[in-house]
Amino acid sequence: MLQKGTRRLVFYVLVIVFVLLAPIILGYSFGYNFDFSQNTLQKTGGIFLKSKNQRIAIFLNGVFIKETSFFSNGALFTNLLPSTYLLRVEKEGYTPWSKTIRVDSSFVTEIRNILLISKTIQSATTTPQNNLLIADFKQKQQTAPLDLRLNKNSDLVELTGTTTRVVMSRVLAFHVDDNTVYVVTTSGFLAKLNRISKEVVTIGRPGFFLRQGTVTFSQSPHGELVILDGIGGTFVLEKDGTIQSFLGGVSQVRFDESGEKALLIKEKEIDLLWLQDSRYQPFEKKYDIETVFESKDPILDAEWYFADNAHFAVMTRQGIYFSEIDSRGGKNTVELFSTKVDDLITIPDTPKVMYFQKGKTFFKIPIEL
C-alpha cells in the first residue's frame, strides 16, 4: 500500500503527463502531428497509391513501409507532415518505380495506375489470329470514303457509278463524318457540307498555314475534330462549332480510347492535350497541355496503352519505350525493345499487349504479366 504522500506525488505526476500529452493526443486524432524541425504541431496530409501489380513492396524515403496483399493493390498513408517524400515501389523481377511526392496539409495526394514492367519481358511472333486482328485494325484506321475524292483541280468530286459530280470547288483537304463533310478550302476557310441537303456552312477561318496535301484531319471517339495544318499547327473543332488552336510542330495525333485526351507527336517530344476535364488527380482541365516525353532521337510514332489509357509506347530509331502520362515527381520510362522497328500498333481489343512490325513479321510484347 502506497503512503498518502506517495499517492499524491503519483497523482500530480500523472496530471502533469496528461496536461503535456493531451494536446498532442488530441491533435493527432484531429490530423495533426508534431514537427520536431519546427517544434510545433502541423496539420498532416497523406499519400494514396494504387498499382496494377500485386504484392508490391512500398518504401517511403528509403524505409520499407509495407507490402500490399494479393487481393488489394492499393495503400493509404496518413499523418504525414507537409514535406517532399521519395516514394518507391518494388517487386522482385520487375523494374522499380519511383517518384518525388509533395504532401500538403489536409490533402491526400493520389498516385494511380502504377505499373511495374518485368525485367525479363520478351517479344514473340504473333499468332495467325493476332495477325488478322492487326490487319483488320490497320484497315479500319486507313479507310477512306470510296465515293469522294479530290481531283487535280482541287475539286471535291462524288463518284456515282461511272459518273463524277463536282460537290465543291477549291478544296484543299476533307474529312467525312456520316453525312457531314468537313473541308478546308484553298483560301483557308473551314466549312462543312451536308451530303443530303448539299448545304455548305462556313465555320470560320482559324488561321491555317496552308500547303498542298499537308492539312490532315483526326476525329476523337468523343467527336472532336483535330486538324493539323502545314506547319503542324493544331486546331480542335468542338461539336458546337467552336475552334481552339495550339502551337505548331505536331506531325501526328493519337487519341486515347475514350477521347478524353490526345498525344501530340512532334519531332523529338510528345505533348499531352486534355480534351475533357480529368476526374482524377492532378485534375487537369480541358485544353491543358504538357510535355510528357522528350527524346534525343526523332520520334517515329507513339501509341496508347489501352489497358489503362495512362501509359503509352514510343517508337524511335533506337527502339520502343514505355512511359506514363503522370509527370508529377518525375517520369518512369522503360525500354521495351532495343532495335529499330518498322511499325508500332496497339489495339483496344487486346489492351494489355503491344505489337510491332519488323520486316514482314509482326511481334507482340505482353505488358502485364
Contacts in CASP RR format, 6 or more apart in sequence:
PFRMAT RR
TARGET T0000
AUTHOR 0000-0000-0000
METHOD contacts of the structure
MODEL  1
MLQKGTRRLVFYVLVIVFVLLAPIILGYSFGYNFDFSQNTLQKTGGIFLK
SKNQRIAIFLNGVFIKETSFFSNGALFTNLLPSTYLLRVEKEGYTPWSKT
IRVDSSFVTEIRNILLISKTIQSATTTPQNNLLIADFKQKQQTAPLDLRL
NKNSDLVELTGTTTRVVMSRVLAFHVDDNTVYVVTTSGFLAKLNRISKEV
VTIGRPGFFLRQGTVTFSQSPHGELVILDGIGGTFVLEKDGTIQSFLGGV
SQVRFDESGEKALLIKEKEIDLLWLQDSRYQPFEKKYDIETVFESKDPIL
DAEWYFADNAHFAVMTRQGIYFSEIDSRGGKNTVELFSTKVDDLITIPDT
PKVMYFQKGKTFFKIPIEL
2 10 0 8 1.000
23 41 0 8 1.000
24 34 0 8 1.000
24 41 0 8 1.000
27 41 0 8 1.000
28 79 0 8 1.000
31 43 0 8 1.000
31 44 0 8 1.000
31 45 0 8 1.000
31 78 0 8 1.000
31 79 0 8 1.000
32 41 0 8 1.000
32 42 0 8 1.000
32 43 0 8 1.000
32 44 0 8 1.000
33 41 0 8 1.000
33 42 0 8 1.000
33 44 0 8 1.000
33 79 0 8 1.000
33 80 0 8 1.000
33 81 0 8 1.000
34 40 0 8 1.000
34 41 0 8 1.000
34 42 0 8 1.000
35 41 0 8 1.000
35 42 0 8 1.000
35 81 0 8 1.000
42 81 0 8 1.000
42 82 0 8 1.000
42 105 0 8 1.000
43 82 0 8 1.000
43 105 0 8 1.000
43 106 0 8 1.000
44 78 0 8 1.000
44 79 0 8 1.000
44 80 0 8 1.000
44 81 0 8 1.000
44 82 0 8 1.000
44 105 0 8 1.000
44 106 0 8 1.000
45 78 0 8 1.000
45 79 0 8 1.000
45 80 0 8 1.000
45 81 0 8 1.000
45 82 0 8 1.000
45 103 0 8 1.000
45 104 0 8 1.000
45 105 0 8 1.000
45 106 0 8 1.000
45 107 0 8 1.000
45 108 0 8 1.000
45 109 0 8 1.000
46 76 0 8 1.000
46 77 0 8 1.000
46 78 0 8 1.000
46 79 0 8 1.000
46 80 0 8 1.000
46 103 0 8 1.000
46 107 0 8 1.000
46 108 0 8 1.000
46 109 0 8 1.000
47 60 0 8 1.000
47 76 0 8 1.000
47 77 0 8 1.000
47 80 0 8 1.000
47 85 0 8 1.000
47 87 0 8 1.000
47 101 0 8 1.000
47 103 0 8 1.000
47 108 0 8 1.000
47 109 0 8 1.000
47 111 0 8 1.000
48 74 0 8 1.000
48 75 0 8 1.000
48 76 0 8 1.000
48 77 0 8 1.000
48 108 0 8 1.000
48 109 0 8 1.000
48 110 0 8 1.000
48 111 0 8 1.000
49 58 0 8 1.000
49 74 0 8 1.000
49 75 0 8 1.000
49 87 0 8 1.000
49 89 0 8 1.000
49 110 0 8 1.000
49 111 0 8 1.000
49 112 0 8 1.000
49 114 0 8 1.000
50 73 0 8 1.000
50 74 0 8 1.000
50 75 0 8 1.000
50 110 0 8 1.000
50 111 0 8 1.000
50 112 0 8 1.000
50 113 0 8 1.000
50 114 0 8 1.000
51 68 0 8 1.000
51 73 0 8 1.000
51 74 0 8 1.000
51 89 0 8 1.000
51 114 0 8 1.000
51 115 0 8 1.000
51 116 0 8 1.000
52 73 0 8 1.000
52 113 0 8 1.000
52 114 0 8 1.000
52 115 0 8 1.000
52 307 0 8 1.000
52 308 0 8 1.000
52 368 0 8 1.000
53 73 0 8 1.000
53 91 0 8 1.000
53 94 0 8 1.000
53 114 0 8 1.000
53 115 0 8 1.000
53 116 0 8 1.000
54 68 0 8 1.000
54 69 0 8 1.000
54 70 0 8 1.000
54 73 0 8 1.000
55 67 0 8 1.000
55 68 0 8 1.000
55 69 0 8 1.000
55 70 0 8 1.000
55 91 0 8 1.000
56 67 0 8 1.000
56 68 0 8 1.000
56 73 0 8 1.000
56 89 0 8 1.000
56 90 0 8 1.000
56 91 0 8 1.000
56 114 0 8 1.000
56 116 0 8 1.000
57 64 0 8 1.000
57 66 0 8 1.000
57 67 0 8 1.000
57 89 0 8 1.000
57 90 0 8 1.000
57 91 0 8 1.000
58 64 0 8 1.000
58 65 0 8 1.000
58 66 0 8 1.000
58 67 0 8 1.000
58 68 0 8 1.000
58 75 0 8 1.000
58 87 0 8 1.000
58 88 0 8 1.000
58 89 0 8 1.000
59 65 0 8 1.000
59 86 0 8 1.000
59 87 0 8 1.000
59 88 0 8 1.000
59 89 0 8 1.000
59 90 0 8 1.000
60 77 0 8 1.000
60 85 0 8 1.000
60 86 0 8 1.000
60 87 0 8 1.000
60 88 0 8 1.000
61 85 0 8 1.000
61 86 0 8 1.000
62 86 0 8 1.000
62 88 0 8 1.000
65 75 0 8 1.000
65 77 0 8 1.000
66 75 0 8 1.000
68 74 0 8 1.000
68 75 0 8 1.000
76 108 0 8 1.000
78 108 0 8 1.000
80 103 0 8 1.000
81 103 0 8 1.000
82 103 0 8 1.000
82 104 0 8 1.000
82 105 0 8 1.000
83 102 0 8 1.000
83 103 0 8 1.000
84 100 0 8 1.000
84 101 0 8 1.000
84 102 0 8 1.000
84 103 0 8 1.000
85 100 0 8 1.000
85 101 0 8 1.000
85 102 0 8 1.000
85 103 0 8 1.000
86 98 0 8 1.000
86 99 0 8 1.000
86 100 0 8 1.000
86 101 0 8 1.000
87 98 0 8 1.000
87 99 0 8 1.000
87 100 0 8 1.000
87 101 0 8 1.000
87 111 0 8 1.000
88 96 0 8 1.000
88 97 0 8 1.000
88 98 0 8 1.000
89 96 0 8 1.000
89 97 0 8 1.000
89 98 0 8 1.000
89 114 0 8 1.000
89 116 0 8 1.000
90 96 0 8 1.000
90 97 0 8 1.000
90 116 0 8 1.000
91 116 0 8 1.000
93 118 0 8 1.000
93 119 0 8 1.000
93 120 0 8 1.000
94 116 0 8 1.000
94 117 0 8 1.000
94 118 0 8 1.000
94 119 0 8 1.000
95 116 0 8 1.000
95 117 0 8 1.000
95 118 0 8 1.000
95 119 0 8 1.000
95 332 0 8 1.000
95 334 0 8 1.000
96 116 0 8 1.000
97 114 0 8 1.000
97 115 0 8 1.000
97 116 0 8 1.000
97 332 0 8 1.000
98 332 0 8 1.000
99 111 0 8 1.000
99 328 0 8 1.000
99 329 0 8 1.000
99 330 0 8 1.000
99 332 0 8 1.000
100 329 0 8 1.000
100 330 0 8 1.000
101 109 0 8 1.000
101 111 0 8 1.000
101 328 0 8 1.000
101 329 0 8 1.000
102 109 0 8 1.000
102 329 0 8 1.000
103 109 0 8 1.000
109 281 0 8 1.000
110 280 0 8 1.000
110 281 0 8 1.000
111 281 0 8 1.000
111 326 0 8 1.000
111 328 0 8 1.000
112 280 0 8 1.000
112 281 0 8 1.000
112 310 0 8 1.000
113 308 0 8 1.000
113 310 0 8 1.000
113 311 0 8 1.000
113 324 0 8 1.000
113 326 0 8 1.000
115 308 0 8 1.000
115 311 0 8 1.000
115 324 0 8 1.000
115 367 0 8 1.000
115 368 0 8 1.000
117 322 0 8 1.000
117 334 0 8 1.000
117 336 0 8 1.000
117 367 0 8 1.000
118 369 0 8 1.000
121 336 0 8 1.000
121 365 0 8 1.000
121 366 0 8 1.000
121 367 0 8 1.000
121 369 0 8 1.000
122 365 0 8 1.000
123 336 0 8 1.000
123 337 0 8 1.000
123 356 0 8 1.000
123 363 0 8 1.000
123 364 0 8 1.000
123 365 0 8 1.000
124 363 0 8 1.000
124 364 0 8 1.000
125 361 0 8 1.000
125 362 0 8 1.000
125 363 0 8 1.000
125 364 0 8 1.000
126 134 0 8 1.000
126 355 0 8 1.000
126 362 0 8 1.000
126 363 0 8 1.000
126 364 0 8 1.000
130 350 0 8 1.000
130 355 0 8 1.000
130 362 0 8 1.000
130 364 0 8 1.000
131 362 0 8 1.000
133 347 0 8 1.000
133 349 0 8 1.000
133 350 0 8 1.000
134 345 0 8 1.000
134 347 0 8 1.000
134 355 0 8 1.000
134 362 0 8 1.000
137 345 0 8 1.000
137 347 0 8 1.000
137 349 0 8 1.000
138 345 0 8 1.000
145 176 0 8 1.000
146 159 0 8 1.000
147 158 0 8 1.000
147 159 0 8 1.000
147 160 0 8 1.000
148 156 0 8 1.000
148 157 0 8 1.000
148 158 0 8 1.000
148 159 0 8 1.000
148 167 0 8 1.000
148 174 0 8 1.000
148 176 0 8 1.000
148 181 0 8 1.000
149 156 0 8 1.000
149 157 0 8 1.000
149 159 0 8 1.000
150 156 0 8 1.000
150 157 0 8 1.000
150 171 0 8 1.000
150 173 0 8 1.000
150 174 0 8 1.000
151 157 0 8 1.000
153 169 0 8 1.000
154 169 0 8 1.000
154 170 0 8 1.000
154 171 0 8 1.000
154 172 0 8 1.000
154 186 0 8 1.000
155 166 0 8 1.000
155 167 0 8 1.000
155 168 0 8 1.000
155 169 0 8 1.000
155 170 0 8 1.000
155 171 0 8 1.000
156 166 0 8 1.000
156 167 0 8 1.000
156 168 0 8 1.000
156 169 0 8 1.000
156 171 0 8 1.000
156 174 0 8 1.000
156 181 0 8 1.000
156 183 0 8 1.000
156 193 0 8 1.000
157 164 0 8 1.000
157 165 0 8 1.000
157 166 0 8 1.000
157 167 0 8 1.000
158 164 0 8 1.000
158 165 0 8 1.000
158 167 0 8 1.000
167 181 0 8 1.000
167 193 0 8 1.000
167 198 0 8 1.000
168 181 0 8 1.000
168 183 0 8 1.000
168 193 0 8 1.000
168 200 0 8 1.000
170 185 0 8 1.000
170 186 0 8 1.000
170 187 0 8 1.000
171 183 0 8 1.000
171 184 0 8 1.000
171 185 0 8 1.000
171 186 0 8 1.000
172 183 0 8 1.000
172 184 0 8 1.000
172 185 0 8 1.000
172 186 0 8 1.000
172 188 0 8 1.000
172 210 0 8 1.000
172 212 0 8 1.000
172 213 0 8 1.000
172 215 0 8 1.000
173 183 0 8 1.000
173 184 0 8 1.000
173 213 0 8 1.000
173 215 0 8 1.000
173 216 0 8 1.000
173 217 0 8 1.000
174 181 0 8 1.000
174 182 0 8 1.000
174 183 0 8 1.000
174 184 0 8 1.000
174 217 0 8 1.000
175 181 0 8 1.000
175 182 0 8 1.000
175 183 0 8 1.000
175 217 0 8 1.000
175 219 0 8 1.000
175 225 0 8 1.000
176 182 0 8 1.000
177 219 0 8 1.000
177 225 0 8 1.000
179 194 0 8 1.000
179 195 0 8 1.000
179 196 0 8 1.000
180 192 0 8 1.000
180 193 0 8 1.000
180 194 0 8 1.000
180 195 0 8 1.000
181 192 0 8 1.000
181 193 0 8 1.000
181 195 0 8 1.000
182 190 0 8 1.000
182 191 0 8 1.000
182 192 0 8 1.000
182 193 0 8 1.000
182 217 0 8 1.000
182 225 0 8 1.000
182 237 0 8 1.000
183 190 0 8 1.000
183 191 0 8 1.000
183 192 0 8 1.000
183 193 0 8 1.000
184 190 0 8 1.000
184 208 0 8 1.000
184 210 0 8 1.000
184 215 0 8 1.000
184 227 0 8 1.000
185 191 0 8 1.000
186 210 0 8 1.000
188 205 0 8 1.000
188 207 0 8 1.000
188 208 0 8 1.000
188 210 0 8 1.000
189 202 0 8 1.000
189 203 0 8 1.000
189 204 0 8 1.000
189 205 0 8 1.000
190 202 0 8 1.000
190 203 0 8 1.000
190 204 0 8 1.000
190 205 0 8 1.000
190 206 0 8 1.000
190 208 0 8 1.000
190 227 0 8 1.000
190 235 0 8 1.000
190 237 0 8 1.000
190 243 0 8 1.000
191 200 0 8 1.000
191 201 0 8 1.000
191 202 0 8 1.000
191 203 0 8 1.000
191 204 0 8 1.000
192 200 0 8 1.000
192 201 0 8 1.000
192 203 0 8 1.000
193 199 0 8 1.000
193 200 0 8 1.000
193 201 0 8 1.000
194 200 0 8 1.000
194 201 0 8 1.000
203 237 0 8 1.000
203 241 0 8 1.000
203 243 0 8 1.000
204 243 0 8 1.000
206 227 0 8 1.000
206 235 0 8 1.000
206 243 0 8 1.000
206 245 0 8 1.000
207 229 0 8 1.000
207 245 0 8 1.000
208 215 0 8 1.000
208 227 0 8 1.000
208 229 0 8 1.000
208 230 0 8 1.000
208 235 0 8 1.000
209 229 0 8 1.000
209 230 0 8 1.000
209 231 0 8 1.000
209 232 0 8 1.000
209 233 0 8 1.000
210 229 0 8 1.000
210 230 0 8 1.000
211 230 0 8 1.000
214 228 0 8 1.000
214 229 0 8 1.000
214 230 0 8 1.000
215 227 0 8 1.000
215 228 0 8 1.000
215 229 0 8 1.000
215 230 0 8 1.000
216 227 0 8 1.000
216 228 0 8 1.000
217 225 0 8 1.000
217 226 0 8 1.000
217 227 0 8 1.000
218 225 0 8 1.000
218 226 0 8 1.000
218 227 0 8 1.000
218 228 0 8 1.000
218 253 0 8 1.000
218 255 0 8 1.000
219 225 0 8 1.000
219 226 0 8 1.000
220 226 0 8 1.000
220 255 0 8 1.000
220 259 0 8 1.000
220 262 0 8 1.000
220 275 0 8 1.000
221 255 0 8 1.000
221 257 0 8 1.000
221 258 0 8 1.000
221 259 0 8 1.000
222 258 0 8 1.000
222 259 0 8 1.000
222 260 0 8 1.000
222 275 0 8 1.000
222 276 0 8 1.000
223 239 0 8 1.000
223 259 0 8 1.000
224 236 0 8 1.000
224 237 0 8 1.000
224 238 0 8 1.000
224 239 0 8 1.000
224 259 0 8 1.000
224 275 0 8 1.000
225 236 0 8 1.000
225 237 0 8 1.000
226 234 0 8 1.000
226 235 0 8 1.000
226 236 0 8 1.000
226 237 0 8 1.000
226 253 0 8 1.000
226 262 0 8 1.000
227 234 0 8 1.000
227 235 0 8 1.000
227 236 0 8 1.000
227 237 0 8 1.000
228 234 0 8 1.000
228 235 0 8 1.000
228 250 0 8 1.000
228 251 0 8 1.000
228 253 0 8 1.000
229 235 0 8 1.000
231 248 0 8 1.000
231 249 0 8 1.000
232 248 0 8 1.000
232 249 0 8 1.000
232 250 0 8 1.000
232 251 0 8 1.000
233 245 0 8 1.000
233 246 0 8 1.000
233 247 0 8 1.000
233 248 0 8 1.000
233 249 0 8 1.000
233 250 0 8 1.000
234 245 0 8 1.000
234 246 0 8 1.000
234 247 0 8 1.000
234 248 0 8 1.000
234 250 0 8 1.000
234 253 0 8 1.000
234 264 0 8 1.000
234 273 0 8 1.000
235 243 0 8 1.000
235 244 0 8 1.000
235 245 0 8 1.000
235 246 0 8 1.000
236 243 0 8 1.000
236 244 0 8 1.000
236 245 0 8 1.000
236 246 0 8 1.000
236 273 0 8 1.000
236 275 0 8 1.000
236 287 0 8 1.000
237 243 0 8 1.000
238 244 0 8 1.000
244 287 0 8 1.000
246 264 0 8 1.000
246 273 0 8 1.000
246 289 0 8 1.000
249 266 0 8 1.000
249 267 0 8 1.000
250 264 0 8 1.000
250 265 0 8 1.000
250 266 0 8 1.000
250 271 0 8 1.000
251 265 0 8 1.000
251 266 0 8 1.000
251 267 0 8 1.000
252 264 0 8 1.000
252 265 0 8 1.000
252 301 0 8 1.000
252 302 0 8 1.000
253 262 0 8 1.000
253 263 0 8 1.000
253 264 0 8 1.000
253 265 0 8 1.000
254 262 0 8 1.000
254 263 0 8 1.000
254 265 0 8 1.000
254 302 0 8 1.000
254 303 0 8 1.000
254 304 0 8 1.000
254 312 0 8 1.000
255 261 0 8 1.000
255 262 0 8 1.000
255 275 0 8 1.000
255 304 0 8 1.000
256 262 0 8 1.000
256 304 0 8 1.000
256 306 0 8 1.000
256 309 0 8 1.000
257 304 0 8 1.000
257 306 0 8 1.000
257 309 0 8 1.000
257 348 0 8 1.000
258 309 0 8 1.000
259 275 0 8 1.000
259 276 0 8 1.000
260 274 0 8 1.000
260 275 0 8 1.000
260 276 0 8 1.000
260 278 0 8 1.000
260 309 0 8 1.000
261 272 0 8 1.000
261 273 0 8 1.000
261 274 0 8 1.000
261 275 0 8 1.000
261 276 0 8 1.000
261 278 0 8 1.000
261 309 0 8 1.000
261 325 0 8 1.000
262 272 0 8 1.000
262 273 0 8 1.000
262 275 0 8 1.000
263 270 0 8 1.000
263 271 0 8 1.000
263 272 0 8 1.000
263 273 0 8 1.000
263 292 0 8 1.000
263 302 0 8 1.000
263 304 0 8 1.000
263 312 0 8 1.000
264 270 0 8 1.000
264 271 0 8 1.000
264 272 0 8 1.000
264 273 0 8 1.000
264 289 0 8 1.000
265 299 0 8 1.000
265 301 0 8 1.000
265 302 0 8 1.000
266 299 0 8 1.000
267 298 0 8 1.000
267 299 0 8 1.000
268 294 0 8 1.000
268 295 0 8 1.000
268 296 0 8 1.000
268 297 0 8 1.000
268 298 0 8 1.000
268 299 0 8 1.000
269 291 0 8 1.000
269 293 0 8 1.000
269 294 0 8 1.000
269 295 0 8 1.000
269 299 0 8 1.000
270 291 0 8 1.000
270 292 0 8 1.000
270 293 0 8 1.000
270 294 0 8 1.000
270 299 0 8 1.000
270 302 0 8 1.000
270 312 0 8 1.000
270 314 0 8 1.000
271 289 0 8 1.000
271 290 0 8 1.000
271 291 0 8 1.000
271 292 0 8 1.000
272 289 0 8 1.000
272 290 0 8 1.000
272 291 0 8 1.000
272 292 0 8 1.000
272 325 0 8 1.000
273 287 0 8 1.000
273 288 0 8 1.000
273 289 0 8 1.000
274 284 0 8 1.000
274 285 0 8 1.000
274 286 0 8 1.000
274 287 0 8 1.000
274 288 0 8 1.000
274 289 0 8 1.000
275 286 0 8 1.000
275 287 0 8 1.000
276 286 0 8 1.000
277 283 0 8 1.000
277 284 0 8 1.000
277 285 0 8 1.000
277 286 0 8 1.000
278 284 0 8 1.000
278 285 0 8 1.000
282 326 0 8 1.000
282 328 0 8 1.000
290 327 0 8 1.000
291 327 0 8 1.000
292 312 0 8 1.000
292 323 0 8 1.000
292 324 0 8 1.000
292 325 0 8 1.000
292 327 0 8 1.000
292 331 0 8 1.000
293 299 0 8 1.000
293 302 0 8 1.000
293 312 0 8 1.000
293 314 0 8 1.000
293 321 0 8 1.000
293 323 0 8 1.000
293 331 0 8 1.000
293 333 0 8 1.000
295 314 0 8 1.000
295 316 0 8 1.000
297 316 0 8 1.000
297 317 0 8 1.000
297 318 0 8 1.000
298 316 0 8 1.000
298 317 0 8 1.000
299 314 0 8 1.000
299 315 0 8 1.000
299 316 0 8 1.000
300 315 0 8 1.000
300 316 0 8 1.000
300 317 0 8 1.000
300 344 0 8 1.000
301 314 0 8 1.000
301 315 0 8 1.000
301 343 0 8 1.000
301 344 0 8 1.000
302 312 0 8 1.000
302 313 0 8 1.000
302 314 0 8 1.000
302 315 0 8 1.000
302 344 0 8 1.000
303 312 0 8 1.000
303 313 0 8 1.000
303 344 0 8 1.000
303 345 0 8 1.000
303 346 0 8 1.000
303 354 0 8 1.000
304 311 0 8 1.000
304 312 0 8 1.000
304 346 0 8 1.000
305 311 0 8 1.000
305 312 0 8 1.000
305 313 0 8 1.000
305 322 0 8 1.000
305 346 0 8 1.000
305 351 0 8 1.000
305 354 0 8 1.000
305 367 0 8 1.000
306 346 0 8 1.000
306 347 0 8 1.000
306 348 0 8 1.000
306 351 0 8 1.000
307 351 0 8 1.000
307 352 0 8 1.000
307 367 0 8 1.000
307 368 0 8 1.000
310 324 0 8 1.000
310 325 0 8 1.000
310 326 0 8 1.000
311 322 0 8 1.000
311 323 0 8 1.000
311 324 0 8 1.000
311 325 0 8 1.000
311 367 0 8 1.000
312 322 0 8 1.000
312 323 0 8 1.000
312 325 0 8 1.000
313 320 0 8 1.000
313 321 0 8 1.000
313 322 0 8 1.000
313 323 0 8 1.000
313 336 0 8 1.000
313 344 0 8 1.000
313 346 0 8 1.000
313 354 0 8 1.000
314 320 0 8 1.000
314 321 0 8 1.000
314 322 0 8 1.000
314 323 0 8 1.000
315 341 0 8 1.000
315 343 0 8 1.000
315 344 0 8 1.000
315 356 0 8 1.000
316 340 0 8 1.000
317 340 0 8 1.000
318 338 0 8 1.000
318 340 0 8 1.000
319 335 0 8 1.000
319 336 0 8 1.000
319 337 0 8 1.000
319 338 0 8 1.000
319 339 0 8 1.000
319 340 0 8 1.000
319 341 0 8 1.000
320 335 0 8 1.000
320 336 0 8 1.000
320 337 0 8 1.000
320 341 0 8 1.000
320 344 0 8 1.000
320 354 0 8 1.000
320 356 0 8 1.000
320 365 0 8 1.000
321 333 0 8 1.000
321 334 0 8 1.000
321 335 0 8 1.000
321 336 0 8 1.000
322 333 0 8 1.000
322 334 0 8 1.000
322 335 0 8 1.000
322 336 0 8 1.000
322 354 0 8 1.000
322 367 0 8 1.000
323 331 0 8 1.000
323 332 0 8 1.000
323 333 0 8 1.000
323 334 0 8 1.000
324 331 0 8 1.000
324 332 0 8 1.000
324 333 0 8 1.000
336 354 0 8 1.000
336 365 0 8 1.000
337 356 0 8 1.000
337 365 0 8 1.000
339 358 0 8 1.000
341 356 0 8 1.000
341 357 0 8 1.000
341 358 0 8 1.000
342 356 0 8 1.000
342 357 0 8 1.000
342 358 0 8 1.000
342 359 0 8 1.000
343 356 0 8 1.000
343 357 0 8 1.000
344 354 0 8 1.000
344 355 0 8 1.000
344 356 0 8 1.000
344 357 0 8 1.000
345 354 0 8 1.000
345 355 0 8 1.000
345 356 0 8 1.000
345 357 0 8 1.000
345 362 0 8 1.000
346 353 0 8 1.000
346 354 0 8 1.000
346 355 0 8 1.000
347 353 0 8 1.000
347 355 0 8 1.000
352 366 0 8 1.000
352 367 0 8 1.000
352 368 0 8 1.000
353 364 0 8 1.000
353 365 0 8 1.000
353 366 0 8 1.000
353 367 0 8 1.000
354 364 0 8 1.000
354 365 0 8 1.000
354 367 0 8 1.000
355 362 0 8 1.000
355 363 0 8 1.000
355 364 0 8 1.000
355 365 0 8 1.000
356 362 0 8 1.000
356 363 0 8 1.000
356 365 0 8 1.000
357 363 0 8 1.000
END
